Amino acid sequence: MAHGSQRVRVMRGKKMPITGRMFVFCALLAGVLGLGFSNLGVNELVTAAKGGDPVSGREIYVNTCIRCHGIDGKGTLGIKLVPPPTDLTASDVQSRLDGTLFRRIHEGKPNTAMGAWKHSLSDEEIWDVLAYVRTLRVEAEGQP
């Protein structure tokens, strides 16, 4: 190319109209934003929005979860399990999204003693257990 000449870019096909670009952009955006909810069905999202009942959740917890996680949720009763049960009071657990914890209870955790509870508990009961687990949160020292 000679000095001072401009490069010409050749595009094959027609220029996509603004509406087409917007459609593609919106579709991509919806796909990206929807990834966090891809494993949740409509029922789970609706139930999550209204929350569970911690009182009912405690009753279920005492009858099912206490064997490994203990009454305080620290996992000390199942300490001999490999790997040991998750400490439900830990900040890394308590900081997880409700949907993430719901899926863990619903689907279980591979290669651990934490089996899937989807066959034994209804979705509503799992949300209730989760509401109770949220009450086990340990406040940081110096916090009310």
trRosetta pair geometry for C-beta under 8 A, 3 or more apart (Angstrom, degrees):
i j d omega theta_ij theta_ji phi_ij phi_ji
1 5 5.2 -133 -178 65 99 121
1 7 7.2 -39 -114 -82 162 80
2 5 4.9 82 65 -15 83 119
11 15 7.3 66 106 -79 148 75
16 20 4.3 -119 -178 90 97 130
16 21 5.3 120 115 -56 118 84
16 24 7.7 -5 169 -3 154 136
17 20 5.0 98 57 6 72 102
17 21 7.3 -138 100 -3 38 88
18 21 5.6 -57 -149 38 34 111
18 22 6.1 34 154 -20 68 106
19 22 5.7 -53 -145 37 31 112
19 23 6.4 36 153 -23 63 104
20 23 5.6 -51 -149 32 32 113
20 24 6.5 29 154 -15 65 104
21 24 5.8 -56 -150 38 32 108
21 25 6.1 32 153 -19 67 109
22 25 5.6 -54 -144 39 31 113
22 26 6.1 30 158 -18 66 108
23 26 5.9 -57 -145 39 27 108
23 27 6.2 27 156 -20 63 108
24 27 5.8 -55 -146 36 29 112
24 28 6.4 27 156 -16 64 107
25 28 5.9 -59 -150 38 28 108
25 29 6.1 26 154 -18 65 110
26 29 5.6 -55 -142 40 31 112
26 30 6.1 33 158 -20 65 106
27 30 5.8 -53 -145 36 28 111
27 31 6.4 29 154 -20 61 107
28 31 5.7 -57 -151 35 31 113
28 32 6.4 26 155 -16 66 106
29 32 5.8 -56 -146 38 31 108
29 33 6.1 20 160 -9 67 111
30 33 6.0 -59 -138 45 27 104
30 34 5.7 25 162 -20 64 118
31 34 5.9 -62 -139 39 22 110
31 35 7.1 45 156 -48 57 89
32 35 6.2 -34 -165 -8 32 114
33 36 7.4 -48 175 18 44 102
34 37 5.8 -75 -163 53 59 97
34 38 6.3 89 140 -69 83 80
35 38 5.5 -20 -150 -26 39 119
36 97 7.9 33 -177 49 116 173
36 99 7.5 97 157 81 87 150
37 40 4.9 -66 -163 44 74 112
37 45 6.7 33 -154 -85 126 122
37 99 7.0 -79 -110 -152 68 164
39 99 7.9 134 75 166 95 109
39 103 5.8 44 116 -108 135 138
40 44 4.4 -124 -162 85 91 129
40 45 5.4 105 138 -55 125 86
40 48 7.5 -26 -157 -12 144 142
40 99 5.4 -59 -65 -146 138 120
40 102 7.7 58 -106 86 107 135
40 103 7.5 -95 -73 -65 82 107
41 44 5.1 99 54 7 70 101
41 45 7.3 -135 99 -4 38 89
42 45 5.8 -59 -151 37 34 110
42 46 6.3 31 155 -18 69 107
43 46 5.8 -57 -148 37 31 109
43 47 6.1 26 157 -15 67 109
43 123 6.2 87 127 85 117 169
44 47 5.8 -56 -143 41 30 108
44 48 6.0 34 156 -24 65 108
44 99 7.2 93 144 -125 120 89
44 102 6.5 139 -162 140 119 152
44 123 6.1 -118 -92 -159 77 134
45 48 5.6 -52 -143 35 28 113
45 49 6.5 34 154 -26 61 103
45 99 8.0 7 -95 -97 67 120
46 49 5.8 -53 -155 27 31 114
46 50 7.1 10 155 -3 63 104
47 50 6.3 -68 -154 44 34 97
47 52 7.6 38 163 -72 98 78
47 123 6.0 157 15 135 169 113
47 124 6.3 -132 -139 -94 138 65
47 127 5.2 -131 149 -53 117 158
48 51 7.4 35 -175 -75 33 38
48 98 5.5 144 -149 111 110 132
48 99 6.2 -1 -112 -73 159 81
48 102 6.9 -82 -88 -40 112 155
48 127 6.8 -145 -87 -117 54 121
51 127 7.1 159 174 168 30 115
51 131 6.0 89 174 -96 88 122
52 56 7.5 -118 169 67 91 107
52 57 5.7 76 136 -59 125 126
52 124 7.3 147 -120 -173 91 56
52 126 7.8 -118 -95 100 145 43
52 127 3.4 -180 -74 136 113 79
52 128 4.1 -160 -179 -80 116 35
52 129 7.2 -56 156 30 162 38
52 130 5.6 116 15 61 148 87
52 131 3.4 -149 80 -21 99 121
52 132 7.7 -72 110 -12 124 70
53 56 4.2 53 92 21 116 109
53 57 6.2 173 91 -17 57 89
53 128 4.9 -15 55 -122 74 99
53 131 6.0 138 60 69 13 156
54 57 5.0 -55 -138 41 35 121
54 58 6.3 46 159 -30 67 95
54 128 7.2 179 -83 -168 21 66
54 131 4.2 -120 -68 129 71 100
54 132 4.5 134 -151 -82 72 59
54 134 7.1 -97 -95 57 119 95
54 135 5.3 90 -156 -29 142 130
55 58 6.0 -44 -153 23 29 111
55 59 7.2 28 149 -15 57 101
55 132 7.9 173 -32 -85 11 102
56 59 5.8 -54 -159 33 38 113
56 60 6.6 33 149 -14 69 106
56 125 7.4 -110 140 -124 114 65
56 128 4.3 -58 94 -159 103 143
57 60 5.7 -56 -149 40 35 109
57 61 6.0 41 152 -25 68 108
57 125 7.9 146 -101 -171 64 54
57 127 7.8 -100 -84 111 117 44
57 128 3.6 -166 -69 149 81 71
57 129 4.5 171 -150 -85 94 25
57 130 6.9 -107 -130 39 142 37
57 131 4.8 -179 -20 63 154 88
57 132 3.1 -163 114 -19 116 111
57 133 7.3 -100 162 -11 134 68
58 61 5.4 -52 -144 36 31 117
58 62 6.3 34 156 -21 65 104
58 132 4.6 170 -62 -126 61 136
58 135 7.8 -29 -72 49 106 143
59 62 5.9 -52 -149 33 28 110
59 63 6.6 14 156 -7 61 111
60 63 5.9 -68 -151 45 31 104
60 64 5.9 -17 167 18 70 118
60 65 7.5 54 124 -4 74 104
60 121 6.8 76 -163 -119 137 127
60 125 5.5 147 -103 -173 158 100
60 128 6.1 99 13 98 138 116
60 129 5.1 -88 92 -76 127 97
60 132 7.6 179 55 10 93 148
61 64 6.7 -82 -132 54 19 82
61 65 4.5 -43 -151 41 65 122
61 66 6.3 92 147 -46 71 85
61 69 7.8 -68 -167 70 98 131
61 129 5.6 139 -66 -135 86 87
61 132 5.2 -129 -26 106 139 150
61 133 7.3 164 -98 -61 135 75
62 65 7.8 -8 -35 49 15 81
62 66 5.3 24 -139 -29 38 137
62 71 7.6 27 -109 -113 82 82
63 66 7.5 78 5 14 12 111
64 67 7.4 -68 167 7 29 105
64 117 7.4 78 163 -124 147 130
64 120 7.4 147 -123 125 141 138
64 121 7.5 -53 -40 -59 176 123
64 129 7.8 -52 65 -106 125 138
65 68 6.8 -76 -174 49 53 87
65 69 4.9 -14 159 29 93 125
65 129 6.8 129 -30 -155 140 124
66 69 6.5 -78 -113 63 25 81
66 70 6.3 27 -160 -150 64 10
66 71 5.8 25 -137 -74 110 57
66 77 7.2 48 159 23 59 161
67 77 6.4 -148 165 119 30 138
67 78 7.0 66 126 -63 65 107
68 75 6.6 -11 147 -137 76 70
68 77 6.0 -163 -148 84 15 100
68 78 3.4 15 -149 -41 74 144
68 81 6.7 0 -139 -7 110 151
68 85 4.3 140 153 -70 104 146
68 113 6.4 179 -113 106 147 129
68 114 7.8 -162 105 -82 164 74
69 73 5.3 -7 160 -134 112 45
69 74 7.4 132 -180 49 66 29
69 75 5.2 -35 -129 -84 54 59
69 77 7.0 4 60 39 17 108
69 78 7.0 -8 -51 10 34 120
69 85 5.2 -135 -83 147 63 147
69 86 7.5 -16 -108 69 103 67
69 88 5.7 31 -161 -12 131 123
70 73 6.5 -107 76 -19 82 14
70 74 5.7 -29 62 49 135 74
70 75 6.3 -108 10 -35 107 9
70 76 5.0 29 -46 45 153 81
70 77 4.3 158 -71 -12 84 103
70 78 7.7 -134 -32 3 84 79
72 76 7.7 23 55 15 109 114
72 89 6.9 -25 150 -37 84 137
72 136 7.1 127 174 -146 49 111
73 87 7.0 83 132 -172 76 53
73 88 3.6 -87 -179 62 110 113
73 89 5.0 121 96 -39 115 88
73 133 6.7 132 -125 -137 137 74
73 136 4.0 43 5 -166 161 156
74 87 5.0 -2 -151 -133 53 92
74 88 7.4 -101 -67 35 25 73
74 89 5.8 -25 -82 17 72 120
75 78 5.8 -65 -170 53 73 96
75 79 6.9 113 133 -75 79 67
75 84 5.7 104 149 150 124 100
75 85 3.6 -163 -139 85 105 95
75 86 6.0 -177 -72 79 141 23
75 87 5.0 -97 9 -79 119 56
75 88 7.2 138 -43 -8 92 77
76 79 5.4 -4 -158 -47 46 114
77 85 7.7 6 63 23 74 142
78 81 4.5 -8 167 3 97 124
78 84 6.1 144 109 -158 84 71
78 85 4.2 74 69 -16 130 117
78 113 6.7 -146 -171 70 138 151
79 84 5.2 -1 -136 -127 44 127
79 85 7.8 -72 -70 24 40 87
80 84 7.7 95 27 -101 15 89
81 84 5.5 120 69 -114 83 43
81 85 6.2 63 56 -36 136 75
81 112 7.6 67 151 -169 121 77
81 113 4.7 -63 -157 -9 141 142
83 112 5.9 -45 46 -114 90 101
85 113 7.1 -62 -77 65 83 116
85 114 7.2 118 -124 -63 79 102
86 90 7.4 -106 174 26 83 125
86 93 6.0 126 161 -90 121 138
86 114 7.5 15 -1 -62 106 145
87 90 4.3 86 94 -29 106 109
87 93 6.7 -164 90 -4 62 140
88 93 5.6 -124 -141 123 38 156
88 94 7.8 90 166 -61 56 81
88 133 5.2 -99 -177 -153 130 102
88 136 5.3 38 113 90 106 149
89 93 7.4 62 52 59 15 126
89 94 7.1 2 -171 -44 30 120
89 136 5.0 -104 -86 144 81 99
89 137 6.6 147 -146 -125 67 21
89 138 4.5 57 174 -20 113 107
90 93 4.7 85 67 9 88 103
90 94 6.8 -172 90 -4 42 91
90 138 8.0 7 -81 27 23 115
91 94 5.6 -59 -134 47 34 107
91 95 5.7 34 164 -24 69 111
91 138 7.8 -85 -57 61 76 91
91 140 7.8 32 -80 -71 131 96
92 95 6.1 -51 -136 35 25 110
92 96 7.4 42 154 -39 53 94
93 96 6.0 -44 -165 5 36 114
93 101 7.5 84 -177 -98 81 116
94 134 7.2 113 -138 -129 88 59
94 136 7.9 -143 -86 85 112 80
94 137 4.7 101 -132 -111 146 96
94 138 8.0 -152 -28 27 153 65
96 100 4.5 -107 171 82 110 132
96 101 5.4 126 100 -49 120 94
97 100 4.5 97 61 1 84 104
97 101 7.2 -162 92 -1 46 84
98 101 5.9 -62 -150 42 33 105
98 102 6.0 39 152 -26 69 107
98 130 6.2 93 -151 159 87 142
99 102 5.4 -49 -142 33 31 117
99 103 6.4 31 158 -18 63 103
100 103 6.0 -56 -153 35 28 108
100 104 6.6 30 149 -22 62 105
101 104 5.4 -49 -148 31 37 115
101 105 6.6 32 155 -13 67 102
101 130 5.5 129 112 -128 120 114
101 133 7.1 -159 173 87 144 148
102 105 6.1 -61 -154 40 30 104
102 106 5.8 25 153 -16 68 117
102 126 5.9 93 -147 135 79 120
102 127 6.7 4 -111 -85 115 68
102 130 5.9 -31 -80 -64 74 154
103 106 5.4 -58 -135 45 30 112
103 107 5.4 -3 175 10 71 117
104 107 6.8 -62 -122 53 16 86
104 108 7.4 16 180 -156 49 5
104 109 6.1 10 -156 -62 89 96
104 114 7.3 -16 170 151 90 142
105 108 7.9 18 -171 -69 17 41
105 117 5.3 -34 167 34 78 127
105 121 7.7 -40 152 65 111 142
105 126 5.0 158 107 -151 131 108
105 129 6.4 157 -145 87 160 134
105 130 6.8 -129 -1 -64 150 97
106 116 6.6 -3 143 -155 39 86
106 117 6.4 -80 -108 60 27 81
106 118 4.7 54 -169 -70 72 100
106 123 7.4 16 -102 -110 121 73
106 126 5.7 33 -70 -141 83 166
107 116 5.2 -40 -167 -111 24 104
107 118 6.8 27 -75 -26 42 125
108 112 7.7 -172 170 67 88 95
108 114 5.2 163 -157 124 72 75
108 115 4.6 -44 -111 179 136 25
108 116 3.7 -82 -18 -56 110 59
108 117 7.2 139 -64 -12 81 63
109 112 4.5 2 95 39 107 130
109 114 4.2 38 28 74 102 124
116 119 6.6 72 109 1 100 93
117 120 5.2 -72 -160 54 68 102
117 121 4.6 8 153 22 108 114
117 126 6.4 146 95 -94 122 107
118 121 7.2 -64 -106 59 19 74
118 126 7.8 -7 -92 -56 59 144
121 125 4.1 -128 -170 91 98 126
121 126 5.2 122 118 -56 126 80
121 129 7.2 -10 -169 -15 162 134
122 125 4.7 99 51 5 75 101
122 126 7.2 -136 96 -4 42 84
123 126 5.6 -54 -151 35 34 112
123 127 6.5 34 151 -18 66 103
124 127 5.7 -53 -151 36 33 111
124 128 6.5 37 148 -22 64 103
125 128 5.4 -49 -149 33 36 116
125 129 6.5 39 151 -20 66 100
126 129 5.6 -49 -149 34 35 112
126 130 6.4 37 150 -19 64 105
127 130 5.5 -52 -147 38 34 115
127 131 6.4 40 151 -24 65 101
128 131 5.6 -50 -151 31 33 113
128 132 6.7 31 150 -15 63 102
129 132 5.7 -56 -154 37 34 111
129 133 6.3 38 148 -23 68 104
130 133 5.4 -48 -144 34 35 115
130 134 6.6 43 153 -25 62 99
131 134 5.8 -49 -157 26 32 116
131 135 7.5 35 145 -21 59 98
132 135 5.6 -51 -163 24 42 113
132 136 7.4 46 143 -25 65 98
133 136 5.6 -47 -163 20 44 117
134 137 6.2 -6 -178 -28 50 110
139 143 4.3 -138 171 88 107 110
139 144 6.8 -98 -169 90 161 28
140 143 4.6 72 61 -2 77 127
